[in-house]
Amino acid sequence: MTDEHRAKSANGEHSPQGLQSSQSAEVLVVGAGPVGLALAGDLAWRGHSVILLEKSDGSIFQPKMDLVGIRTMEFCRKWGIVADVEATAYDREYPQDNVYLTTLKGHELGRQPMPSMNAELAPPESPQKRERCPQNFFDPVLQKFARSQAGLVTYYQTELIEFVQSSDAVSSTVKDMKTGEMRTVVTPYLVACDGGKSAVRESLGIAMKGRGLLTYTTNVIFKCANFNALHDKAPGYRYMFVGPTGTWATIVAINGRDHWRMSIIGNAQEKTNYTHDELKALAHRALGAPFEMEILSVLPWQRAELVAESYGQGRVFLCGDACHLTSPTGGLGMNTGIGDAVDLSWKLGAVLSGYAGPALLNSYFVERQPIAKRITQFSTGNLETLKKVPSSAKIEEEGPEGDRVRLAVGEALCEGLKREWFSLNMHLGNRYTNSPINVYDEVESAEDQAIEFNDAVHYRPSSRVGARAPHVWLSDNTSTLDWLGRDFVLFCFASSTPRIEDVVRTAKHWKIPLQVREIHHAGAKALYEKAFVLIRPDGHVAWRGDDGPSSEQAVQDLWLTVCGRTHVKESASNRSSISGVHS
Ligand SMILES: Cc1cc2nc3c(=O)[nH]c(=O)nc-3n(C[C@H](O)[C@H](O)[C@H](O)COP(=O)(O)OP(=O)(O)OC[C@H]3O[C@@H](n4cnc5c(N)ncnc54)[C@H](O)[C@@H]3O)c2cc1C
């Protein structure tokens, strides 16, 4: 493993003697993968105290994610870390084409040209664009962001062993893996970002449902400095290889330079355990000739489509892969987890600040589980398109019959996978259509909602309640999104009214953080449709109207709803051992 491949954290940087029992915080976050780092960082950015635990030393054995989606980049903009993402070591001039081939020395079946990161422009719908930034580059950016927040302490090589929750706190037993010492940490909330094998989820007895195992896949990262000089095809980000039995492997440019990730796609029936020699032979098959390569790491993993039946219990929540597992065909696993993190973070923060009620926390599952179902089903669909190419038995045959097969396969892949490469609506079009904390101004049919949810490509910016508030460049060169963040924001596209003043006055009286922003911009006014739009701290629309609610009571009801101040029964005391022993 090279230095670039290894993302090393500063172990124990925050406390050479490790976590102390006397230490406390408002939230304990378990797992410092990308989602735990984002959640802990966002909570601390909102001014809350957080302890973040990670059982490993922070090294990344093998980078998994490499697409940082456009919505995640909007969060990075809010956190002030876009420049850090852009400064990572991926070659920003390297083209991002998806290329379908028999072998790199054989036939090119089709190609979806995609610009390099330097050439790609942000689309009109966002101030940001997606980025190629694999996990061994992205995690250190998130670590730096998280560590720069005053209220956060991080402990590596520290494992959550068990937790007990009561009606007002969670008491967690954690182990310092260097010394073996056990400590008890008491926090009002615990969030498990402990990955797909989440022991916290298991201890809570929360089931995962969905299509389950999709494939046994093997990823191998190899180093080859001159790989693209070994063949005659134009460089691509992703090469996808189709043989007589269908699509069997991909090779992606994991740093745009000399590191490559080959995935042997596999199936759900055979669990394979390849030797290095077998993996080299498969790489040689993909190229179409033997070549010198250095295997850096091998990761057999199980691709699955699964979503948790609940996102927590009492004061314990699940976030990221701990509550949804998806095929990476779509690049949505981590991006969805970071969406969960921002949703949960502002809600926990609002409750901890004292202005919101427990119903706000219940809305986390109601809002985010449909998104997880949406992205997992979409991603499995992409996998099926990739694997179910038209009959390819004669794909390597020279002559007219082989040409016909190659044309058909190339067309099927080029057309079928467009929705994966251009899935803007999967990233920006996640709208909370049935949330108990939104105040809806229109009745929507289930059919309309299904059409919007099933369309991966066409994002229609809108201020409809539940939607991500849309981006517009304002005259001072800021985005409307730059005005959103820690507090509620009321966008006013018209002069205030007595009813709107009532909304503002009530927020102040109830100590709900609200900023009022008058916007004099014709384009923004047209896009936002209504004179007044109330946006939540996660950037989603809570309410909109051409005037405020019609009575004093209706104004109060508005704030009671969006702050989740309806009465919810706390769950009973519950002890859980994540090593599987319930006591
Ligand atoms: C090949 C591949 C490619 C992918 N590409 C993309 C992509 O391009 N874009 C995308 O969005 N997603 C992608 N994904 C998915 C993405 O990698 C995951 O969704 C993401 O890593 C999940 O992050 P997480 O923080 O929830 O979990 P993890 O990354 O699994 O992190 C969980 C952490 O919790 C720690 N932990 C576990 N138990 C404990 C404990 N008891 N105490 C302390 N620490 C604990 C673990 O050590 C680990 O560090 C890809 C996945 C694969 C396999």
The ligand as a Gaussian input file, in Angstrom:
#p B3LYP/6-31G(d) Opt

LIG

0 1
 C      -16.700000      -0.454000      -4.901000
 C      -17.516000       0.594000      -4.222000
 C      -17.630000       1.836000      -4.806000
 C      -18.415000       2.825000      -4.221000
 N      -18.527000       4.038000      -4.831000
 C      -19.299000       4.996000      -4.275000
 C      -19.373000       6.287000      -4.863000
 O      -18.725000       6.567000      -5.882000
 N      -20.160000       7.233000      -4.242000
 C      -20.866000       6.935000      -3.112000
 O      -21.599000       7.816000      -2.623000
 N      -20.778000       5.728000      -2.517000
 C      -20.011000       4.759000      -3.063000
 N      -19.882000       3.555000      -2.436000
 C      -20.556000       3.322000      -1.138000
 C      -19.759000       3.998000      -0.009000
 O      -18.423000       3.567000      -0.016000
 C      -20.415000       3.697000       1.331000
 O      -21.782000       4.019000       1.232000
 C      -19.764000       4.533000       2.446000
 O      -18.434000       4.156000       2.650000
 C      -20.547000       4.364000       3.744000
 O      -19.975000       5.189000       4.705000
 P      -20.298000       4.966000       6.248000
 O      -19.500000       6.008000       6.951000
 O      -21.755000       4.879000       6.458000
 O      -19.747000       3.494000       6.577000
 P      -18.273000       2.936000       6.518000
 O      -17.493000       3.603000       5.458000
 O      -18.400000       1.454000       6.465000
 O      -17.629000       3.357000       7.921000
 C      -18.049000       2.751000       9.135000
 C      -16.944000       2.971000      10.173000
 O      -17.399000       2.574000      11.457000
 C      -16.328000       1.950000      12.149000
 N      -16.908000       1.120000      13.219000
 C      -17.709000       0.031000      13.067000
 N      -18.072000      -0.458000      14.269000
 C      -17.502000       0.341000      15.212000
 C      -17.497000       0.330000      16.643000
 N      -18.195000      -0.589000      17.358000
 N      -16.786000       1.268000      17.302000
 C      -16.074000       2.207000      16.604000
 N      -16.040000       2.248000      15.239000
 C      -16.749000       1.328000      14.557000
 C      -15.630000       1.170000      11.053000
 O      -14.301000       0.840000      11.412000
 C      -15.702000       2.141000       9.879000
 O      -14.587000       2.982000       9.811000
 C      -19.101000       2.543000      -3.010000
 C      -18.984000       1.296000      -2.414000
 C      -18.202000       0.328000      -3.012000
 C      -18.095000      -1.030000      -2.349000

